[in-house]
Amino acid sequence: MERYTRRILANASLSLAVCALFTACSTMPYPPTYTQAELRASCERRGGWWRGNLIPDYCEFQRASLMEAP
């Protein structure tokens, strides 16, 4: 009977440790992947207009069908 109780306590402790680990990791804030300067440079390299000051992280492109004919 003592071995059974010890096994239950070990399983409960392990489960509690795993839950605590997942809870601690899920509340960590993630930093942004790219800075605003990197996003702006990438946008301008691809021929877009950076609108990050009006709409965060927004790069505007003009479609080929909307371009004016010469």
ROSE-4610 file (N, C-alpha, C; in Angstrom, 1 decimal, always signed):
// ROSE-4610
residu = [M/M/M/E/E/E/R/R/R/Y/Y/Y/T/T/T/R/R/R/R/R/R/I/I/I/L/L/L/A/A/A/N/N/N/A/A/A/S/S/S/L/L/L/S/S/S/L/L/L/A/A/A/V/V/V/C/C/C/A/A/A/L/L/L/F/F/F/T/T/T/A/A/A/C/C/C/S/S/S/T/T/T/M/M/M/P/P/P/Y/Y/Y/P/P/P/P/P/P/T/T/T/Y/Y/Y/T/T/T/Q/Q/Q/A/A/A/E/E/E/L/L/L/R/R/R/A/A/A/S/S/S/C/C/C/E/E/E/R/R/R/R/R/R/G/G/G/G/G/G/W/W/W/W/W/W/R/R/R/G/G/G/N/N/N/L/L/L/I/I/I/P/P/P/D/D/D/Y/Y/Y/C/C/C/E/E/E/F/F/F/Q/Q/Q/R/R/R/A/A/A/S/S/S/L/L/L/M/M/M/E/E/E/A/A/A/P/P/P]
num = [1/1/1/2/2/2/3/3/3/4/4/4/5/5/5/6/6/6/7/7/7/8/8/8/9/9/9/10/10/10/11/11/11/12/12/12/13/13/13/14/14/14/15/15/15/16/16/16/17/17/17/18/18/18/19/19/19/20/20/20/21/21/21/22/22/22/23/23/23/24/24/24/25/25/25/26/26/26/27/27/27/28/28/28/29/29/29/30/30/30/31/31/31/32/32/32/33/33/33/34/34/34/35/35/35/36/36/36/37/37/37/38/38/38/39/39/39/40/40/40/41/41/41/42/42/42/43/43/43/44/44/44/45/45/45/46/46/46/47/47/47/48/48/48/49/49/49/50/50/50/51/51/51/52/52/52/53/53/53/54/54/54/55/55/55/56/56/56/57/57/57/58/58/58/59/59/59/60/60/60/61/61/61/62/62/62/63/63/63/64/64/64/65/65/65/66/66/66/67/67/67/68/68/68/69/69/69/70/70/70]
x = [+0.8/+0.0/+0.9/+2.0/+2.9/+3.5/+3.8/+4.4/+3.3/+2.1/+1.0/+0.8/+0.9/+0.8/+1.9/+3.1/+4.3/+4.2/+3.7/+3.6/+2.6/+1.5/+0.5/+1.1/+1.8/+2.4/+3.5/+4.2/+5.2/+4.6/+3.5/+2.8/+2.1/+1.6/+1.0/+2.0/+3.2/+4.3/+4.8/+5.0/+5.4/+4.4/+3.1/+2.1/+2.0/+2.2/+2.2/+3.4/+4.5/+5.7/+5.6/+5.0/+4.8/+3.8/+2.7/+1.7/+2.3/+3.2/+3.8/+4.8/+5.5/+6.4/+5.6/+4.5/+3.7/+3.1/+2.6/+2.0/+3.1/+4.3/+5.3/+5.7/+5.9/+6.3/+5.2/+4.0/+2.9/+2.7/+3.2/+3.0/+4.2/+5.2/+6.4/+6.0/+6.3/+6.0/+7.1/+6.7/+7.6/+7.9/+9.2/+9.6/+9.2/+9.0/+8.7/+9.8/+9.5/+10.5/+11.4/+10.8/+11.5/+11.2/+12.2/+12.0/+11.3/+10.8/+10.1/+11.0/+12.3/+13.2/+13.4/+13.5/+13.7/+12.5/+11.3/+10.1/+10.0/+10.3/+10.3/+11.2/+12.5/+13.5/+13.0/+12.4/+11.9/+10.8/+9.9/+8.8/+9.3/+10.2/+10.7/+11.5/+12.2/+13.0/+12.0/+10.9/+9.9/+9.0/+9.2/+8.5/+7.2/+7.0/+5.8/+6.0/+4.9/+4.9/+4.7/+5.6/+5.5/+4.5/+3.5/+2.4/+2.5/+3.6/+3.8/+3.5/+3.6/+3.3/+1.7/+1.0/-0.5/-1.1/-0.7/-1.2/+0.0/+0.1/+1.3/+1.6/+2.9/+3.4/+2.7/+2.3/+1.6/+2.4/+2.5/+3.2/+2.1/+2.0/+1.0/+1.6/+0.9/+1.4/+0.3/+0.7/-0.3/-0.3/-1.5/-1.6/-1.2/-0.8/-0.5/-1.7/-2.9/-4.1/-4.5/-4.0/-4.4/-3.4/-2.3/-1.3/-1.7/-1.3/-1.7/-0.9/-1.6/-0.9/+0.0/+1.1/+2.0/+1.4]
y = [-1.2/+0.0/+1.3/+1.2/+2.4/+2.7/+1.7/+1.9/+2.5/+2.1/+2.7/+4.2/+4.6/+6.0/+6.8/+6.2/+6.9/+7.2/+6.2/+6.3/+7.4/+7.5/+8.5/+9.9/+10.1/+11.3/+11.7/+10.8/+11.1/+11.6/+10.9/+11.3/+12.7/+12.9/+14.2/+15.3/+15.1/+16.1/+16.3/+15.3/+15.5/+16.3/+16.0/+16.7/+18.1/+18.4/+19.8/+20.6/+19.9/+20.6/+20.9/+20.0/+20.2/+21.3/+21.4/+22.5/+23.8/+23.8/+25.1/+25.6/+24.7/+25.0/+25.6/+25.0/+25.5/+26.9/+27.0/+28.3/+29.4/+29.1/+30.1/+30.5/+29.6/+29.9/+30.6/+30.4/+31.0/+32.4/+32.9/+34.3/+35.2/+34.6/+35.4/+36.2/+37.5/+38.3/+38.1/+38.0/+37.8/+39.1/+39.4/+40.6/+40.5/+41.7/+41.7/+41.0/+40.4/+39.7/+40.7/+41.8/+42.8/+44.2/+45.1/+46.4/+47.2/+48.4/+49.3/+49.7/+49.9/+50.4/+49.2/+48.0/+46.8/+46.6/+46.8/+46.6/+47.7/+48.9/+50.1/+49.8/+49.4/+49.1/+48.0/+47.0/+45.9/+46.3/+47.1/+47.7/+48.5/+49.4/+50.3/+49.5/+48.5/+47.6/+47.0/+46.6/+45.9/+46.8/+48.2/+49.1/+49.6/+49.4/+49.9/+51.2/+51.7/+52.9/+52.6/+53.0/+52.7/+53.6/+53.0/+53.7/+53.3/+53.0/+52.6/+53.7/+54.9/+56.0/+56.2/+55.8/+55.9/+54.6/+53.5/+52.2/+51.3/+50.8/+50.1/+48.9/+48.9/+47.7/+47.6/+48.7/+48.6/+49.1/+48.3/+48.6/+48.6/+49.7/+49.8/+49.5/+48.7/+48.5/+48.9/+49.3/+49.6/+48.4/+47.9/+46.8/+47.2/+46.3/+46.6/+47.0/+46.5/+46.9/+48.3/+48.9/+50.2/+51.3/+50.8/+51.8/+52.6/+53.8/+54.6/+54.3/+54.3/+54.0/+55.2/+55.0/+56.1/+56.9]
z = [+0.0/+0.0/+0.0/+0.7/+0.8/-0.6/-1.4/-2.7/-3.6/-3.5/-4.3/-4.0/-2.7/-2.3/-2.8/-2.7/-3.2/-4.7/-5.5/-6.9/-7.2/-6.5/-6.7/-6.4/-5.4/-5.0/-6.0/-6.5/-7.6/-8.9/-9.3/-10.5/-10.3/-9.1/-8.9/-8.9/-8.3/-8.3/-9.7/-10.5/-11.9/-12.7/-12.5/-13.2/-12.8/-11.5/-11.1/-11.6/-11.7/-12.2/-13.7/-14.5/-15.9/-16.1/-15.3/-15.4/-15.1/-14.0/-13.6/-14.7/-15.4/-16.5/-17.6/-18.0/-19.2/-18.8/-17.6/-17.2/-17.1/-16.7/-16.6/-18.0/-18.9/-20.3/-21.1/-20.8/-21.6/-21.2/-20.1/-19.7/-20.1/-20.7/-21.1/-22.4/-22.3/-23.5/-24.6/-25.8/-26.9/-27.6/-27.8/-28.5/-30.0/-30.7/-32.1/-32.9/-34.0/-34.8/-35.5/-36.1/-36.8/-36.2/-36.2/-35.7/-36.8/-36.4/-37.4/-38.5/-38.2/-39.3/-40.3/-39.8/-40.7/-41.6/-41.0/-41.8/-42.8/-42.5/-43.4/-44.6/-44.3/-45.3/-46.2/-45.7/-46.5/-47.4/-46.9/-47.6/-48.8/-48.5/-49.6/-50.6/-50.2/-51.2/-52.2/-51.7/-52.5/-53.3/-53.2/-53.9/-53.3/-52.0/-51.3/-50.6/-50.1/-49.3/-47.8/-47.0/-45.6/-44.9/-44.3/-43.6/-42.1/-41.6/-40.2/-39.2/-39.6/-38.7/-38.6/-39.6/-39.5/-39.0/-39.6/-39.2/-38.9/-37.7/-37.2/-38.2/-38.6/-39.4/-40.7/-41.4/-42.6/-43.8/-44.8/-46.1/-47.2/-47.9/-48.9/-50.3/-51.1/-52.5/-53.4/-54.7/-55.7/-56.6/-57.0/-57.9/-59.3/-60.1/-61.5/-62.3/-61.9/-62.7/-62.3/-61.2/-60.8/-61.3/-61.8/-62.2/-63.5/-63.5/-64.7/-65.9/-67.0/-68.3/-68.7/-69.3/-69.7/-70.9]
